[in-house]
Amino acid sequence: MSTFFDEARETLFPQKGAKDGPLPPLLIGLTIVTGLVDAFSYLVLGHVFVANMTGNVVFLAFALAGAKGFSIVASLLAIVAFFSGSFIAGLLHSRIGHHRGHILGYSVTLKIFLIGFALFLSFASPKPLPLDIVYGLIISLALSMGIQNAAVRKLAVPDLTTTVLTLTLTGIGADSHITGGSGSKAGRRVISIVSMFLGALIGALLVLYVSISYPLAIALAIVTTVAVLTRVLSRGSPAWVTPK
């Protein structure tokens, strides 16, 4: 039990000189953003995710089969935009190099513009949202999440994918000492799961009972905070910015 809490504490409050520096809590912030934007997209834009592409592949199959409430166009737009975002981020990272502070900093700066644009659309558009606005929101948010996922992949911080929880849940069970594994790292993994859950819960409550735009406003605030902290904490090129 003490190991569990130690892992959770180290994820949220890394010690000075930790291998990944401040990246774990910054990625936890982006995990909350994932929950917020997917709650917005699923509840406001129809049965579509902008972060979790596994769901969209399944939704596309449902739509092709003729199931009601699913859109072929929306699912395809999300998948293509997500892929485009990851491709753009890949090109950017190839020019940045291996400086982890720059990788995260530039990536979340792009996210600020894309989420900011989506927030503007959600505020300024008539309700219910016209179909062209829905498609514009799907594209901008899926682009931003593709960029985020490409950055997280490049940073390679263990057990903090910010979107994919299937492997996280699998690791808790399969890597347990009880099963003969090397250790489940349950503290960090549970923090990741809880973060996405809280983001989705807060996003759903805001959409259903307050305003559809508020989840995007909170997501924008978190992403902006991550961008500022990344810039400040990576000054002087501390050890964590260089991949080991």
Buried (B, 14 or more C-beta within 10 A) or exposed (E): EEEBEEBBBBBBEBEEEBEBBBBBBBBBBBBBBBBBBBBBBBBBBBBBBBBBBEBBEBBBEBBEEEEEEBBEBBBBBBBBBBBBBBEBBBEBBEEBEEBBBBBBBBBBBBBBEBBBBBBEBBEEBEEEBEEEBBBBBBBBBBBBBBBBBBBBBBBEBEBBBBBBBEEBBEBBEEBBEEEEEEEBBBBBBBBBBBBBBBBBEBBBEBBEEEEBBBBBBBBBEBBBEBBEBBBEBBEEEBEBBEEE
